[in-house]
Amino acid sequence: MIEKTKHNVWVFFARIRTKKKIKKLKQQLCDLSWHIHIEKMDEPQMVKQYKETESIIFMNQTILKGLQYV
């Protein structure tokens, strides 16, 4: 009983941390997108960072789906 409660509390806070991280990454993605499109620059570094941020968001969303309460 206590182990289930501990697990559920851990999952609760892990979900909050993951959601905050996703929100921050989406903002970063928006900023990169704005910079790439407004500047109309084809900087490979910016494009690479944009793609990496997209993949990190996907991984965090997958982690969020896996965090289940018992």
WODANOR-V948399 format. One record per backbone hydrogen bond with DSSP energy under -0.5 kcal/mol. NH is the residue of the N-H (numbers start at 1). CO is the residue of the C=O. If there is no record, write none. Layout:
<<NH;CO> <NH;CO>>
This chain:
<<5;1> <6;2> <7;3> <8;4> <9;5> <10;6> <11;7> <12;8> <13;9> <14;10> <15;11> <16;12> <17;13> <18;14> <19;15> <20;16> <21;17> <22;18> <23;19> <24;20> <25;21> <26;22> <27;23> <28;24> <29;25> <30;26> <31;27> <32;28> <33;29> <34;30> <35;31> <36;32> <37;33> <38;34> <39;35> <40;36> <41;36> <47;43> <48;44> <49;45> <50;46> <51;47> <52;48> <53;49> <54;50> <55;51> <56;52> <57;53> <58;54> <59;55> <60;56> <61;57> <62;58> <63;59> <64;60> <65;61> <66;62> <67;63> <68;66>>
